[in-house]
Amino acid sequence: MKMLIFGGSGRTGQVMQRAATAAGWEVQAPTHADCDLLNTQAVTAAVLESGAAAVVNCAAISGLEACLDDPLTAHLVNAVAPAAMALACRHTGARFVHLSTDYVLEGQRPGLKNESTRCKPANVYGLSKREGEQQVTEALESALILRVSWVCGNPAKPSFVESSLSKALAGAPLAAIADKYSLPTDATDIARVVLELLPRQVGGVLHVCSGGEPLSWYDCAMIVLQHAVALGALPQLPPMQQQLLAQATFFREVRPRHTAMSNERLLSLGIPMPTAVQTLQNVAERYLKNYHFGF
Ligand SMILES: NC(=O)c1ccc[n+]([C@@H]2O[C@H](COP(=O)([O-])OP(=O)(O)OC[C@H]3O[C@@H](n4cnc5c(N)ncnc54)[C@H](OP(=O)(O)O)[C@@H]3O)[C@@H](O)[C@H]2O)c1
């Protein structure tokens, strides 16, 4: 069976392509040059002509400052293009999976947020992604919208998790924000969840992230470094400066402070997820294996 993947060159898209191919899907992944998502007709044609039984959208403008600087492009790629994919899938009967983000959620109250929690994006990126969720749902009720957070686990496209480890291995100074909270999602878990849910009659919004209590970027980096020490990749825990979000003047766009999601609905569907600590340890091991050590 054929699967069409948009955004196949991205952090999640690369992993999705590999996992789908390994699971026996015949994968088509048009590049940005093959199909520019700013061109709605090209998006529609890509779906209609693909003969795909499943369409997975891993594409997005995911940089917060990029969205701030060009809200129109953010709107077109994060909302209009996914809506065109959903409409085309309604026409062909293909299953449609769209990736979204914890940044659509209200981010002021601490605690885990479920799929019924109020959405109140704090920035242009979140607004464009929320609009994407709404337009996709309107176009195709059966579409599956997977909200993911702090995506990591693709060593070829390092996230802050892998970057912290890489800096520590290089002996570079370390600093991380300690008062902004979410939960990491391993890209390999996103791909696994997509493949498990494709044949099932599950639609709507689903939170896909690690389990456990909300963590800060500082907490995540510390867990990764502690694991690297336990594995012998680092001789000792390096010092790491704790930063406050309010002092992070290098961010030009607003970051929501509390967007950690509950993965209870996913678990209730019988799909297990690792805890955040397990995710971070797995991601550290994968990164070390790929780039530094032979284990
Ligand atoms: N990264 C995170 O921590 C995070 C957190 C929460 C949610 N998410 C969501 O998870 C999904 C995957 O994110 P990611 O981090 O894996 O994405 P990513 O690495 O930023 O990759 C984005 C992909 O979209 C493609 N793309 C962007 N503009 C395009 C255009 N105009 N036409 C065609 N393709 C275009 C890119 O292709 P080119 O590179 O060739 O332009 C790339 O393949 C997104 O929906 C994102 O919003 C991510």
PDBQT file of the ligand as one rigid body, heavy atoms in Angstrom, charges set to zero:
ROOT
HETATM    1  N1  LIG A 301      10.217  20.140  16.429  1.00  0.00    +0.000 N 
HETATM    2  C1  LIG A 301       9.487  20.164  17.518  1.00  0.00    +0.000 C 
HETATM    3  O1  LIG A 301      10.014  20.203  18.649  1.00  0.00    +0.000 OA
HETATM    4  C2  LIG A 301       7.986  20.125  17.422  1.00  0.00    +0.000 A 
HETATM    5  C3  LIG A 301       7.253  20.320  18.601  1.00  0.00    +0.000 A 
HETATM    6  C4  LIG A 301       5.858  20.262  18.533  1.00  0.00    +0.000 A 
HETATM    7  C5  LIG A 301       5.214  20.002  17.333  1.00  0.00    +0.000 A 
HETATM    8  N2  LIG A 301       5.957  19.855  16.199  1.00  0.00    +0.000 N 
HETATM    9  C6  LIG A 301       5.221  19.585  14.947  1.00  0.00    +0.000 C 
HETATM   10  O2  LIG A 301       5.656  18.332  14.461  1.00  0.00    +0.000 OA
HETATM   11  C7  LIG A 301       5.647  18.343  13.025  1.00  0.00    +0.000 C 
HETATM   12  C8  LIG A 301       7.023  17.945  12.510  1.00  0.00    +0.000 C 
HETATM   13  O3  LIG A 301       7.960  18.911  12.983  1.00  0.00    +0.000 OA
HETATM   14  P1  LIG A 301       9.506  18.760  12.666  1.00  0.00    +0.000 P 
HETATM   15  O4  LIG A 301      10.241  19.489  13.747  1.00  0.00    +0.000 OA
HETATM   16  O5  LIG A 301       9.822  17.342  12.348  1.00  0.00    +0.000 OA
HETATM   17  O6  LIG A 301       9.590  19.632  11.340  1.00  0.00    +0.000 OA
HETATM   18  P2  LIG A 301      10.902  20.205  10.616  1.00  0.00    +0.000 P 
HETATM   19  O7  LIG A 301      12.101  19.420  10.989  1.00  0.00    +0.000 OA
HETATM   20  O8  LIG A 301      10.900  21.687  10.845  1.00  0.00    +0.000 OA
HETATM   21  O9  LIG A 301      10.562  19.894   9.099  1.00  0.00    +0.000 OA
HETATM   22  C9  LIG A 301       9.583  20.628   8.423  1.00  0.00    +0.000 C 
HETATM   23  C10 LIG A 301       9.362  20.005   7.078  1.00  0.00    +0.000 C 
HETATM   24  O10 LIG A 301       8.403  20.814   6.374  1.00  0.00    +0.000 OA
HETATM   25  C11 LIG A 301       8.912  21.061   5.071  1.00  0.00    +0.000 C 
HETATM   26  N3  LIG A 301       8.400  22.337   4.564  1.00  0.00    +0.000 N 
HETATM   27  C12 LIG A 301       8.390  23.539   5.171  1.00  0.00    +0.000 A 
HETATM   28  N4  LIG A 301       7.868  24.480   4.355  1.00  0.00    +0.000 NA
HETATM   29  C13 LIG A 301       7.527  23.826   3.209  1.00  0.00    +0.000 A 
HETATM   30  C14 LIG A 301       6.944  24.233   1.985  1.00  0.00    +0.000 A 
HETATM   31  N5  LIG A 301       6.599  25.509   1.743  1.00  0.00    +0.000 N 
HETATM   32  N6  LIG A 301       6.743  23.306   1.021  1.00  0.00    +0.000 NA
HETATM   33  C15 LIG A 301       7.120  22.018   1.217  1.00  0.00    +0.000 A 
HETATM   34  N7  LIG A 301       7.665  21.560   2.353  1.00  0.00    +0.000 NA
HETATM   35  C16 LIG A 301       7.876  22.463   3.336  1.00  0.00    +0.000 A 
HETATM   36  C17 LIG A 301      10.424  21.099   5.255  1.00  0.00    +0.000 C 
HETATM   37  O11 LIG A 301      11.078  20.914   4.022  1.00  0.00    +0.000 OA
HETATM   38  P3  LIG A 301      12.392  21.814   3.698  1.00  0.00    +0.000 P 
HETATM   39  O12 LIG A 301      13.295  21.667   4.884  1.00  0.00    +0.000 OA
HETATM   40  O13 LIG A 301      12.922  21.214   2.454  1.00  0.00    +0.000 OA
HETATM   41  O14 LIG A 301      11.872  23.216   3.555  1.00  0.00    +0.000 OA
HETATM   42  C18 LIG A 301      10.626  19.931   6.207  1.00  0.00    +0.000 C 
HETATM   43  O15 LIG A 301      10.639  18.719   5.506  1.00  0.00    +0.000 OA
HETATM   44  C19 LIG A 301       5.177  19.732  12.630  1.00  0.00    +0.000 C 
HETATM   45  O16 LIG A 301       3.791  19.699  12.437  1.00  0.00    +0.000 OA
HETATM   46  C20 LIG A 301       5.482  20.593  13.838  1.00  0.00    +0.000 C 
HETATM   47  O17 LIG A 301       4.622  21.698  13.907  1.00  0.00    +0.000 OA
HETATM   48  C21 LIG A 301       7.319  19.898  16.226  1.00  0.00    +0.000 A 
ENDROOT
TORSDOF 0
